[in-house]
């Protein structure tokens, strides 16, 4: 009898675990207009300034076979001196539940404004890297990544 209770308890715990794992994923589909949220987050980050093209390069595959782990790199052409350097790079995603995928902070001591990581993409979408320079200017680069399977939302 105690064996049945422990098996039953294990099944209940397993069902709870599956439910806890699935609910955040389902909320990704319920997110209101994520593109508008991303645009609002970028506007807040830049203080309403329109980022210029150039200086920043976003490296992202055109096709990601698995949206759960998409390799991404970013580099900014900057002397990285106390007079002129990259302060921060934020990477925005247009269709994920949260608009900011990653933030990189730099100082003149960084030597180079270059970083790489893996990000999660919910679906095929635009990925936008925005660099904030020490003089208050912003630069951006945008890439589209087609997600074939997986991702935040499946």
DADANOR-V589065 format. One record per run of one state. SS is the DSSP state (H for helix, E for strand, L for the rest). FROM is the first residue (numbers start at 0). TO is the last residue. Records with the same first field share a line. If there is no record, write none. Layout:
BEGIN
SS = FROM-TO, FROM-TO
END
This chain:
BEGIN
L = 0-0, 30-32, 46-50, 53-54, 60-61, 64-68, 76-79, 81-82, 84-84, 93-98, 105-106, 110-111, 119-123, 133-136, 147-153
H = 1-29, 33-45, 107-109
E = 51-52, 55-59, 62-63, 69-75, 80-80, 83-83, 85-92, 99-104, 112-118, 124-132, 137-146
END
